[in-house]
Amino acid sequence: MYDGPKRRGPLPVRTACFAVARSVVATLVMLLRGEVHLPRGEVGTVLSFADGTEGRVYRDTVSDRIPCEPCFLAVSFRLRGVRGVRGHALFRWESLLNTPLFVGFPGFVSKLWLRHDTNGVYRGLYEWDGAEAAERYARSLWRVLDLVSVRGSIDYRVVPGLRRIDVLADPDVLAERARPEEPAWWQVVGAP
């Protein structure tokens, strides 16, 4: 049972590696069945966050899953060693190859991929089916991100009961669920 929005660290390496490997296999099956899509409707959208930063959507990945227990998940990280326009452009291109690392996780519904902000922070905004599944994914992903991210830069927030469309239509729904003492990088405050 999901026990709330507190942030936990990564899963043990072996557990995370097994979960990611299962995701890769499940993603291949989903791709063969045509259950994964890259819609362009949100690409180019600029989202504002409560910490004063902005992120532009550069990719949208959607599965055919319809959530029974919708959940919003935000993940952030800063890449180690990626600099300049070319470096970030190369990462965005290469990141398409990372799709199998998450699409096949149980409960994945969708992901908005956001470009780095002025602080070099990348964000992924997800819709998930089930808060517990979202938490397990975030803690597994942490092990993959650890390989390429600045130490201490990985973070995530799980917000049960919200669909991605809810957050984009009314960003105030996240402010209502935020704790004053926590960083605001994940709180969308503006969307067109």
Secondary structure, DSSP 8 states (H G I E B T S, - for coil): ----S-------HHHHHHHHHHHHHHHHHHHHHT-EE---TTTT-EEEETTS-EEEEEEEEEES---SSEEEEEEEEEBSS--HHHHHHHHHHHGGGGGGGTTTSTTEEEEEEE---TTSEEEEEEEEE-HHHHHHHHHHHHHHHHTTB-TT--EEEEEET--HHHHHH-THHHHTT--TTS--TT-EEE--
